Amino acid sequence: MVQFYFLSVACSLLLGCILFFQKNSVQKDDSENSESDISFLDEKPVSFASLFSQDSFFTFPVFQLILGSVSIITALLILLSPFGGVFLFGDLIPALSCVLGGAALLVNYYSENSSSEIKLPELLNLLLIEWKGYVGIFCIAVSIIHFIIPGVLFF
């Protein structure tokens, strides 16, 4: 359905922007002054990054909880009713980006609002917590490609 197609593109784009521009909650105090620890993920455009700053609507915990939940539900629904008629493979990568981004946002929400520590397997910990900026880039790229060429196999 076209509604799920639009929802998957919108969720992936929002998830990607939030995950890419969000600051890590766990940072070292002495690494803030060190110039050798600067990576390309820390150098963000000031004008666009201000939309996703700490005081914006996109960083409210309830919004992140709802967006993470809606994106995972959307991923399941686009696998059940693919856009363009190709069963399962037509929307496989967009569904994967919605699931990864939504899971990263939900894990981030839980870690910020819970007093207990999350114990995830090593691969999930790496993907959802440590590499959430790269997951954000993946979500943005998939949403742009999926929007431009919706009928291509795997997109």
C-alpha positions as CSV (number, residue, x, y, z in Angstrom):
1,M,0.0,0.0,0.0
2,V,1.1,3.5,-0.7
3,Q,0.4,4.6,2.9
4,F,2.9,2.0,4.3
5,Y,5.4,3.0,1.6
6,F,5.2,6.7,2.7
7,L,5.3,5.8,6.4
8,S,8.4,3.6,5.9
9,V,10.2,6.4,4.1
10,A,9.2,9.0,6.7
11,C,10.1,6.8,9.6
12,S,13.4,5.8,8.2
13,L,14.3,9.5,7.5
14,L,13.3,10.7,10.9
15,L,15.0,7.7,12.6
16,G,18.2,8.3,10.7
17,C,18.3,12.0,11.5
18,I,17.6,11.5,15.2
19,L,20.2,8.7,15.5
20,F,22.9,10.5,13.5
21,F,22.5,13.9,15.2
22,Q,21.9,12.6,18.7
23,K,24.8,13.0,21.1
24,N,26.0,9.9,22.9
25,S,24.8,9.6,26.4
26,V,28.0,7.9,27.6
27,Q,31.0,10.1,26.9
28,K,34.3,10.5,28.5
29,D,35.0,13.8,30.3
30,D,38.6,14.0,29.2
31,S,37.8,13.2,25.5
32,E,35.9,16.5,25.1
33,N,39.1,18.5,25.3
34,S,41.2,16.1,23.2
35,E,41.5,17.0,19.5
36,S,42.6,13.6,18.5
37,D,39.3,11.9,19.3
38,I,37.3,14.0,16.9
39,S,35.5,11.9,14.3
40,F,33.5,12.9,11.3
41,L,30.3,12.1,13.2
42,D,31.0,14.9,15.6
43,E,31.3,17.5,12.9
44,K,27.7,18.2,12.0
45,P,26.1,21.1,10.2
46,V,25.1,23.7,12.7
47,S,21.9,24.8,11.0
48,F,20.4,21.3,10.4
49,A,21.7,19.8,13.7
50,S,19.8,22.5,15.7
51,L,16.6,20.8,14.7
52,F,17.7,17.7,16.6
53,S,19.4,19.5,19.5
54,Q,18.7,18.6,23.2
55,D,15.7,21.0,23.5
56,S,13.9,20.1,20.3
57,F,10.7,18.2,19.8
58,F,12.5,15.2,18.2
59,T,14.5,14.5,21.4
60,F,11.5,14.2,23.7
61,P,11.5,10.7,25.2
62,V,7.8,10.1,24.5
63,F,8.3,11.1,20.8
64,Q,11.2,8.7,20.5
65,L,9.3,5.9,22.1
66,I,6.3,6.4,19.8
67,L,8.6,6.8,16.7
68,G,10.5,3.6,17.5
69,S,7.4,1.6,18.1
70,V,5.7,2.9,14.9
71,S,8.7,2.2,12.8
72,I,8.9,-1.4,14.0
73,I,5.2,-1.9,13.4
74,T,5.5,-0.2,10.0
75,A,8.4,-2.6,9.1
76,L,6.2,-5.6,9.8
77,L,3.3,-4.2,7.8
78,I,5.4,-3.3,4.7
79,L,6.6,-6.9,4.7
80,L,3.0,-8.1,4.7
81,S,1.8,-5.7,2.0
82,P,4.8,-4.7,-0.2
83,F,4.7,-1.7,-2.5
84,G,4.9,-2.7,-6.2
85,G,3.7,-6.3,-5.7
86,V,7.0,-8.1,-5.2
87,F,6.4,-10.3,-2.1
88,L,9.0,-9.9,0.7
89,F,12.0,-8.8,-1.3
90,G,10.6,-5.5,-2.7
91,D,10.7,-3.9,0.7
92,L,13.2,-6.0,2.6
93,I,16.0,-3.4,3.1
94,P,13.5,-0.6,4.0
95,A,11.9,-2.9,6.6
96,L,15.4,-3.7,7.9
97,S,16.2,0.0,8.2
98,C,13.0,0.6,10.1
99,V,13.6,-2.3,12.5
100,L,17.3,-1.4,13.1
101,G,16.5,2.3,13.6
102,G,13.5,1.7,15.8
103,A,15.3,-0.8,17.9
104,A,18.2,1.6,18.4
105,L,15.8,4.3,19.4
106,L,14.0,2.1,21.8
107,V,17.2,0.8,23.4
108,N,18.4,4.4,23.7
109,Y,15.0,5.3,25.4
110,Y,15.2,2.4,27.8
111,S,18.9,3.1,28.7
112,E,18.1,6.8,29.5
113,N,14.9,6.2,31.5
114,S,15.8,3.0,33.4
115,S,18.0,2.6,36.4
116,S,19.1,-0.9,35.3
117,E,21.8,-1.6,32.7
118,I,20.9,-3.3,29.4
119,K,22.6,-6.6,28.8
120,L,22.6,-7.2,25.0
121,P,24.6,-9.7,23.0
122,E,27.8,-8.3,21.6
123,L,26.5,-7.8,18.0
124,L,23.3,-6.1,19.1
125,N,25.3,-3.9,21.6
126,L,27.6,-2.9,18.8
127,L,24.8,-2.1,16.3
128,L,22.2,-0.5,18.5
129,I,24.4,1.4,21.0
130,E,27.9,2.0,19.7
131,W,27.2,2.3,16.0
132,K,23.9,4.2,16.2
133,G,25.3,7.0,14.1
134,Y,26.1,4.6,11.3
135,V,22.7,3.0,11.7
136,G,21.3,6.6,11.2
137,I,23.3,7.1,8.0
138,F,22.0,3.7,6.8
139,C,18.4,4.7,7.5
140,I,18.8,8.1,5.8
141,A,20.4,6.5,2.7
142,V,17.7,3.8,2.5
143,S,14.9,6.2,2.9
144,I,16.2,8.5,0.1
145,I,16.9,5.6,-2.3
146,H,13.5,4.0,-1.5
147,F,11.7,7.3,-2.1
148,I,13.5,7.9,-5.5
149,I,13.2,4.3,-6.9
150,P,10.4,2.5,-5.2
151,G,9.8,-0.3,-7.7
152,V,13.4,-1.7,-7.7
153,L,14.0,-5.2,-6.3
154,F,15.3,-5.0,-2.7
155,F,14.3,-1.3,-2.5
